Amino acid sequence: MKKKDVEYFKDLLTIRLAELLSQAGNTVSGMTVPKENFPDPTDRATLESDRNFMLRIRDREAKLIKKIKKALERIENNTFGVCESCGEDISIKRLKARAVTTQCIDCKTKEEAFEKALGI
């Protein structure tokens, strides 16, 4: 992979990481606000449902943060853009679609087909 491509992905991942970390901080501060007292149980249920939804989203974002950090480590180790399954280069097009990927499209497709066959 060309040096300019590596720099592009490093910048992209660094910016995305900063955005996610900023959002995570907002969630924590937003959830520490004193609880309101709702006389209507429906309003209370709506609040709880919204909070649970937000927590699920933040959980997914926490997992993405870990993947981004690992991708940045691979950039530093000069292994970014190399498929962990077959050792071939991952296409730039695939990396632009999913910069944290560790597999080329062929290996990922095979893995998903295998998981589907097993019912995972």
C-alpha positions as CSV (number, residue, x, y, z in Angstrom):
1,M,0.0,0.0,0.0
2,K,1.2,3.5,-0.9
3,K,2.3,5.8,1.9
4,K,-0.3,8.4,1.0
5,D,-3.0,5.7,1.3
6,V,-1.8,4.7,4.7
7,E,-1.7,8.4,5.8
8,Y,-5.3,8.8,4.5
9,F,-6.6,5.9,6.6
10,K,-4.6,6.9,9.6
11,D,-6.2,10.4,9.5
12,L,-9.6,8.9,8.8
13,L,-9.4,6.5,11.7
14,T,-8.0,9.1,14.1
15,I,-10.8,11.6,13.3
16,R,-13.5,8.9,13.7
17,L,-11.9,7.8,17.0
18,A,-12.0,11.4,18.3
19,E,-15.7,11.7,17.3
20,L,-16.7,8.5,19.0
21,L,-14.8,9.4,22.2
22,S,-16.5,12.8,22.2
23,Q,-19.9,11.2,21.9
24,A,-19.2,8.7,24.6
25,G,-18.4,11.6,27.0
26,N,-21.7,13.3,26.1
27,T,-23.6,10.1,26.9
28,V,-22.1,9.7,30.3
29,S,-22.8,13.3,31.2
30,G,-26.3,13.1,29.8
31,M,-27.1,10.0,31.8
32,T,-25.9,11.5,35.1
33,V,-28.6,14.3,35.0
34,P,-31.0,13.8,37.9
35,K,-33.9,11.6,37.1
36,E,-37.2,13.3,36.5
37,N,-40.3,12.2,38.3
38,F,-43.0,11.0,35.9
39,P,-46.5,10.6,37.2
40,D,-47.5,8.8,34.0
41,P,-46.0,5.3,33.7
42,T,-46.1,5.6,29.9
43,D,-43.8,8.6,30.0
44,R,-41.4,6.7,32.3
45,A,-41.4,3.7,30.0
46,T,-40.6,5.9,27.0
47,L,-37.7,7.4,28.9
48,E,-36.4,4.0,29.9
49,S,-36.8,2.7,26.3
50,D,-34.9,5.6,24.9
51,R,-32.1,5.2,27.5
52,N,-31.8,1.5,26.7
53,F,-31.6,2.3,23.0
54,M,-28.9,4.8,23.6
55,L,-26.9,2.4,25.7
56,R,-27.1,-0.2,22.9
57,I,-25.8,2.3,20.4
58,R,-23.0,3.3,22.7
59,D,-22.1,-0.3,23.3
60,R,-21.7,-0.8,19.6
61,E,-19.6,2.4,19.4
62,A,-17.4,1.1,22.2
63,K,-16.7,-2.0,20.2
64,L,-16.0,0.1,17.1
65,I,-13.5,2.2,19.2
66,K,-11.6,-1.0,20.0
67,K,-11.5,-1.9,16.4
68,I,-10.3,1.5,15.4
69,K,-7.5,1.4,18.0
70,K,-6.5,-2.0,16.7
71,A,-6.5,-0.7,13.1
72,L,-4.3,2.2,14.2
73,E,-1.9,-0.3,15.8
74,R,-1.8,-2.3,12.5
75,I,-0.8,1.0,10.7
76,E,2.0,1.5,13.2
77,N,3.1,-2.2,12.7
78,N,2.9,-2.0,8.9
79,T,0.3,-4.7,8.8
80,F,-2.7,-2.5,7.9
81,G,-4.4,-3.5,4.7
82,V,-3.1,-7.1,4.8
83,C,-5.7,-9.9,5.1
84,E,-5.2,-11.8,8.3
85,S,-6.6,-15.0,6.7
86,C,-4.8,-15.2,3.4
87,G,-2.0,-12.6,3.7
88,E,-3.1,-10.8,0.5
89,D,-3.6,-7.1,0.3
90,I,-7.1,-5.8,1.1
91,S,-8.4,-3.6,-1.7
92,I,-8.5,0.2,-1.2
93,K,-12.2,0.1,-2.1
94,R,-12.9,-2.3,0.7
95,L,-10.8,-0.3,3.2
96,K,-12.7,2.8,2.3
97,A,-16.0,1.0,2.9
98,R,-14.8,-0.5,6.2
99,A,-11.4,0.8,7.3
100,V,-11.3,-1.4,10.4
101,T,-11.5,-4.6,8.4
102,T,-9.0,-7.3,8.8
103,Q,-10.0,-9.5,5.9
104,C,-10.2,-9.2,2.2
105,I,-13.6,-9.4,0.6
106,D,-13.1,-13.0,-0.6
107,C,-12.1,-14.3,2.9
108,K,-14.8,-12.4,4.6
109,T,-17.4,-13.8,2.1
110,K,-16.2,-17.3,2.8
111,E,-16.3,-16.8,6.5
112,E,-19.9,-15.4,6.4
113,A,-21.0,-18.3,4.2
114,F,-19.4,-20.8,6.7
115,E,-21.1,-19.1,9.6
116,K,-24.4,-19.1,7.8
117,A,-24.1,-22.8,7.0
118,L,-23.4,-23.5,10.7
119,G,-26.3,-21.2,11.8
120,I,-24.2,-18.8,13.8
